Amino acid sequence: MATSGGGLGSPQWTTKAEKRGLDPLGMQTTSVALYQQLVPGISNVTLRMRYYGLYAWLAQRYARDIGNTSVEQWCIYLRRAEAMYALASVHAGGERGVAGVDWATRALAESGDDVDFHTATDRAEGEPQYLKQKFGAFGAAYGSQLFDIGVLEAVPGHDVPVPTRQIGDKLAEAFQAAIGAAADVFMAAVHAGVINKRGLAALPAMLPSRIAADGTERELYEHLLLSGAHGERARAASRGHSLRLVLRIAEDHGSSVRVDALRWSLYASQCSVVAPFSALDLDEDKQRFAWAVYQANDLLHLCYETILKLSLDVLGGSPTGMLFETLVGQTAHRLMSTLDDYAAGSWDDLCDSLALAIDPTSIEETMSELSLQRAVLRSARLEALTSDDSARSAVLLLAVLHKRFHGLIERVARELPVLAEGSFLRSIVTELPFLNSHADAPLLALLARIVRQRVLDRHLWVAIQKFRGAGDYTFLLESDDGRVRLRQKDGPVLTNPRLSSAIAFLEDIHLLNAGGTTAAGSRLIQAA
């Protein structure tokens, strides 16, 4: 029989769309859903605050100067403007977080005095483009967030976005006032599709790093991010609370902070008194708690994903595959053998034997959550076999999380229902009660139950849903004639909670710098 797309033995009427098994247990979904609630209006790919003002201004000028409701004309206008912004950024010496700078660098190097860029933006067939995505960085990153945060809106009758009156128009006007004469130079080039390098030299005022520290534009960005007065009030307030927590931590550290430091500071706040959070109001304290739970939830799926990787390593050691029950048994026995030093007959015994670290972020304490996470991730690379240390640390970290948070599950479910909605979701809200319900069973039996039910069966169910829903083939193991065989591996990974973008935005609007929270940032959190 002839085959098509599926390889040897695949029927000719099927196609197998191979993809690496992103979120192979479907547990990262709950972490993502939670951080989306904690930092709405910002994403991991919205890299600079000033794009929010730029797009508001572009939409306002399009409505005023062009007014055509053709989505295709809006698309070309938008693409030319983004390419121009990249050219201006590269010509001025480079700016981080600007879309299309690789293309702009080449275009400037290959051009004379005039840079004819419309062929790289207008989507003509066969012409290399500055970005592949049809609506550029707007479509790939910023558009959804601009609607979410209340800068742009849709109006009846056409699909071209317009600035909102309350926010977008004011921001567009402030942006134009801030860039001065650069506005006309920029727009003339967008309409012409060409600019000379003298014109580019007139555009630095537009760049992401040039937001004035004492201008109306900056004040509007601050109000947009932190006031809680725009859009759906609860969501806007949530973003403001999260950003104030970032400022508090940076003020305590005396330096700009990295995402990892933020995550662990917020987690540690649930385990002990942490200075930046000693006098929070009720709403900010609930936000602090939500971030601590987010980190715990992320650590929990890291444990399960490590057990999945161990089982795939075990399966990979048998080229001809093995019975499913054999795989479950071998993986459970491998986990159990790493715990010999703990003499634990049951899950309760194991938890009772563990002394929780006073500081969960200490790298000196081997039982701290940070130390255990580091041990887990040492075997995360796909080409590395899961070590006994990583496997043991995954089980111990699971036990530590159980011990820290099992008494808080009712509060978590009540305050963070996104972790408990839907019978198919798995999160700290479902998994800690599961462990509790089997806490007095023999430990080996519980480990086998985790391997089978919470890991392997769960992965197969998730892969089936992806295949049914989108045709994505993400199975990491396959069954054939009663035996399972390894297809490919996947390793544990933490989710990325938008905090990198939040830090960049706060730096762009002069609330954070290398020395920590600025005077303006300190006044803001003191006034809260």
Helices and strands as residue ranges (DSSP letters): E 17-18, H 28-38, H 50-61, I 62-66, H 71-91, H 101-110, E 114-116, G 118-120, H 136-137, I 138-142, H 143-149, E 152-153, E 162-163, H 168-179, H 182-192, E 194-196, H 197-200, G 204-206, G 208-210, H 216-226, H 233-253, H 259-268, G 275-277, H 282-316, E 322-323, H 324-337, G 340-342, H 347-353, H 369-377, H 388-405, G 406-408, H 409-415, G 417-419, H 428-437, H 443-449, I 450-456, H 457-470, E 472-473, E 477-480, E 483-486, H 499-508, E 512-513, E 516-517, H 519-527
